Amino acid sequence: MAGTKAGGKAAAATNKTRYGSDFYARIGGEGGRNGHTGGFFANRELARKAGAEGGRISRRTKKVEEDTTEEKSEEKVVA
């Protein structure tokens, strides 16, 4: 059953039996507490600067708006 959905459920049940019903909450909390970088949430000014820089060097093409409402209305009148 290794690597199957049923095997995963069996492993989860075993982990909860051996280590308590809050096993997954505890190991998830450990991972969250181990972070030391802080991320952008800790420094909003850095996030703003990084976002602005990313926007300036974006590789996306610029969206060009075309006003084609007159052309379409003229085609309907001619047709």
HELIX and SHEET records of a PDB file:
HELIX    1   1 LYS A    5  TYR A   19  1                                  15    
HELIX    2   2 PHE A   23  ARG A   33  1                                  11    
HELIX    3   3 GLY A   39  ALA A   42  1                                   4    
HELIX    4   4 ARG A   44  ARG A   56  1                                  13    
HELIX    5   5 THR A   69  VAL A   78  1                                  10    
END                                                                             
